[in-house]
């Protein structure tokens, strides 16, 4: 029997280390935990990890009948927004590098 390659990850607990923004302490989250209280008292929330439905190209085939068409539409929308954000960040970094290169070229007299 063949299974989805992400199946094992979905049933096995994983751990994530997240730094407390208040004291710098490290908290260990299990994959089923979304917030923990640090020793300093700060409640730390870990970033949501994308589900397989958000990144797997076969999700709609695999989860047909489990998720509604409306849920898949919302997942596609979130995926597109995330890709747009990632691209924006990438292009901002490239723009900053180009500006820095121009500044260095002007200072060098070339």
N, C-alpha and C positions, 0 to 999 in steps of 0.2 A: 504494500500500500504506500503510495507516494503522498507526502504531506507538503504543505506550504513551508518554504524554507524559514519563515519566521515563526513557525508553530512552537518550536522548542523555546524560543525567547519569550513567547507569550505565557508559557506555563512555568518557567524558571524565574526565580527572583534574581534581580540584579541589584547591585549597590552603586550609589552615586555619592561622591563627596562634594559638598557645597560649603563654601566659606561664608561665615556669618558676616554680614555687612557692618555690624556694629563693633564686634570685638576681634574679628579675624579668625575665630576658632573654626575648626572643621567639623561639620556634621555629616554623619553617614546616613543617607536615605536608602531605604529599600524601594524597589520599583513600584510597590503598591502604596508608598507614602508620598504625600504632597507637601506637608508642612510639619516642621518640628520646632520645639522650643530649645534654644541654645542655653548653655549654662548661664550666660549673662542675662537671660530672660527674654531675649528677642525672639519673635516668631519668624522663622526663616521658611520661605516658600520656594520649592525647587521649580525650575522651568518645566513646563510640560514637554514630554518627549513625544514626537509624532507617532501616531499609531500606524500599523501596517496599512490600514485603509487610506492613510494620507500619502504614503510613499510607494506602495506596491502597485506596479502596472496591472496586476491581475486581480486587484481588490474587488472590482465590480463583479467579476466572474465568480470569485471565491466566496464573496459575501452576499451574492444574490439571494434574496429571500430572507436574509438576516437584517439588512439595512434597507430602508425605503429609498425610492428614487430621489426624494427630497433630501434625505440624509447624504446621499452621494453627491448631490448638487452642492450642498453646503461644504462637504469635504473638498470637492474640486475648487470651490471658491477660496477656501483657506489655503490650499496648495498653491494656487495662482498668486495670492497675496504674499505668501512666504517667498515665493520665487522672485516676485517683484522687489520685495524688501532686500533679499540677498543680492540681487543685481544692482540695486541702488547703492548698497554698501560697497560692492566691488567697484562700481564706477566712481564713487566718491574717492576711494583709495587711489585709483588710477589717475584721477584728476589732480589729486594732491601731489602725487609723484611727478606728474608732468609739470606742474607749477614749480615744484622744487628744482627739477632739472633745468627749467628756463631760468630760474634765479641763479643757479650755479653757472650756467652758460654766460649770462650777462656779467657776472662777477669775474669770470675768467677772461673776458674781453674777446671771446670768439663770436 
